[in-house]
């Protein structure tokens, strides 16, 4: 066992002084970028979008609650404004509720003789 530990120490001492060449690091970086691009190309657009939205919300911190509340409020207001108004159709299920129907207005007939006369007080 003593010989194994001394051999191991000798090997480690020798390996300590070995360094890879600069081409190794350049090739490693190129290979790493190539694999990253391949990974992005294999994934669907939906999963990439969901990942980016998730990362964006994680980075927001506490502001995400304010943004979320603002978006929810805006959605409710848009739904309130865009919701069709009821009451324009005859409602058989609610007979007590009056329906809104357009009223035709006629121009009043003016008596010419009365217009020329003096107003009465």
C-alpha positions, 0 to 999 in steps of 0.5 A: 500500500505504501508503494501505491501511494508513493506512485500516485504522488509521483504521477500527480506531481508529474501531471501538475506541470502539464498544460494543454495547448491554446488550440485545445481551448479554442477548439473547446470553445468552438465545440461548445458554441456548436453544441449550444446552437444545435440544442436551440435548433432541436427545441420548438419555438413554444418551449423557447418562448416559455423558457424566456418568459419564465426567466424574465419573470424570475428576474423581475422579483417582487415587481412581477406581482405589480406587473401581473396585477396591472395586466389582470386589471387591463384584461378586466377593463378590456373585457368590460368595455368589449362585452356586448350590452344586453337588452336589445333583444326581446327577453322571453325569459325575463318578462318583467325587464323592459327591453330597449327599443328605438323610438321613432320621433316625429316633428311636432305640428306647429300651429301657425296662427298660434305662433303669430299671436302674443304669448299669454301670461 
